[in-house]
Amino acid sequence: MTEKILILDFGSQYTQLIARAVREANVYCEIIPYQKPIEFDPSLKGIILSGSPFSVNDANAPLVDISALHSKLPVLGVCYGAQLTAKQFGGRVANSSKREYGRALLHKQKDDILLKDVLELSQVWMSHADTILDLPQGFEVLANTENIPYAAFKKAASDKLQATSGEEEQPLYCLQFHPEVYHSIEGKKMLKNFLVGVCGCSQDWTPAHFVSDTIARLSKQIGDRKVIMALSGGVDSTVAATLIHKAIGDRLYGIFVDNGVLRKNEFQQVLDSYNTIGLNVKGIDAKKMFYDELKGQTDPEAKRKTIGRLFIDVFQEEAGKVEGVGLLGQGTIYPDVIESVSVHGPSVTIKSHHNVGGLPEKMHLELVEPLRYLFKDEVRRVGAELGIPEELLQRHPFPGPGLAIRILGEVTEEKVQLLQEADYVYTKGLKDHNLYNTIWQAGAILLPVKSVGVMGDERTYEFTVALRAVTSVDGMTADWAHLPYTFLADISNEIINNVKGINRVVYDISSKPPATIEWE
C-alpha cells in the first residue's frame, strides 16, 4: 500500500510546487480541489492546505472544516491555509496595511520537529495580503520574521482528548510563508520534517516502486484485453507505452501518424527507436491529407482543431483494423489533469490540449493512463528505470499540432520544409554545443514576415525565423534561456547561409508568464 499525502488546492499558483517538493522527498501525494470529499483510507498519512489568491475574509472565500480534518490526520496549513486555520479556531485575520511579499528572515522562537535542523534567520518567501493579528487560544508561536509575529505556529497539544478518549491528538501546523518555493532556502527541509517527523512517512515512493506497482496494476486493469494507443515519439507517450507493453506485451497496438508537421526525419527516426525498444507500432503517412485540410487556415485554434480532428479520423480508421480493442492508452501526465482545475467555476481556455479530451469521447473506450499522476521529470526517471534510451527520454516537449503552430499564419508544405531545415540546424547546434539538455524546450518559429536582405551582390526579400529556448521544471512557468551570444551568432549564420528562403534570425526573450512557450 502506497502512503499518500493529500494537498487541498485553494487556487494558489504555487500548489503544484508543494506537490513537487513532497514527491522529491519520495512521498506520494495528490492535489485535489478543496471542495472534493476526502476518502480517509489507511494509506492517507497527512493533509496540506495550499495558498490561495483569495482573502479568508472574502464572501466567496474557499472553505474547508479544518477541525474535522485535524481530528483525523496531521495537517499543515500554508499561507492561506495558515490564515484560514487561525480564523476558524478563533484568531483574528485582517488585511495587512502593506502587502507582505518577498524575502524575509525566519527567527525561531521554539525548538520543534517542524523546524528541526533549520538555521536561525533562514530565508523564507512571503506572498500574501492578509496577516494574522491574533493567534487562536491554544496555539503557540514557533517562529517570526521582522514584520510577521506569527510566521510559523502550531496547535498546542491538549491533554483533554487523551484523558477522555485515550487517543493522541493529531498535530496541526501552520506556515504563513511559502516553504515550497525556491526562495525559501530551507523550505523543503521543513516540508520533509512534516512528512517524516510529523506524519511518519517512510519515503519509499521511488521510480522502481512506481514501475513494479504500475505494471501489476495495469495487468489487473487490462486483463486479457487489447489496448490501442496513439504514439508521438515524445517522452510521455513512449514511457506510457513501455509500461503497458511490460504488462501485456504485443496486445498493445501503437499507431504513429505522420501529420506532415513533424520535425525533419522524425517519422522514420521515431519508428526506428520504437523498434529498438520492442514496441508493436505501425507508422501511417498522412501528410497530404493534413496539408490539404490546413490550406487557407491562419487562426491558431482553427489549425489545432483541424489537426486534432484529422488525427482522430486517421487513428479511428487504423484502430478499426484491429479486432477486439477495448482500451485506449494515453500518455496523460499530472499537469494535464490539474491545470484545468478552477477554484470557482470553469477556468478560461488558454488553448486546446492534445492529451485531455478528444479521443476518449470519440472512441468510447476505457482509458489506460499509467502516468496520470506523474510530473514530467518523474516520467523521465521512470523511463530511465525502464531502460528507455537516453536520446528518447531527453527529447524536448513538442506540441501535438507540431510545426503547424510554429508557422504563424497559413501552413504549406513549402513552409514546413523551410522550418524543418532551420529547426534542424538550431537543434543540432544545441546538441553539438552541449546546450540541449540544459534547456526545457527549444524550437524555431517561422514568422509571416519578409524583410530585405543582401547576399553577395543580390538583394533578397525572404522570411524571418525566431529562435525560442526556455528553462523550466514542469512547463507551468518558464524563463528564456540565456544562450551564449557567440552560439546565437553562429546559428544565425548557419541558418541564413544554408536555408534558402530565410534571411533574418531573431531570438525570443519572453518568459512564461506573460508569454507562452509556443507562439500559437
Order of alpha helices (4+ residues) and beta strands (2+ residues): beta-alpha-beta-beta-alpha-beta-alpha-beta-beta-beta-beta-alpha-beta-alpha-alpha-beta-alpha-beta-alpha-beta-alpha-alpha-beta-alpha-alpha-beta-alpha-alpha-alpha-beta-beta-beta-alpha-beta
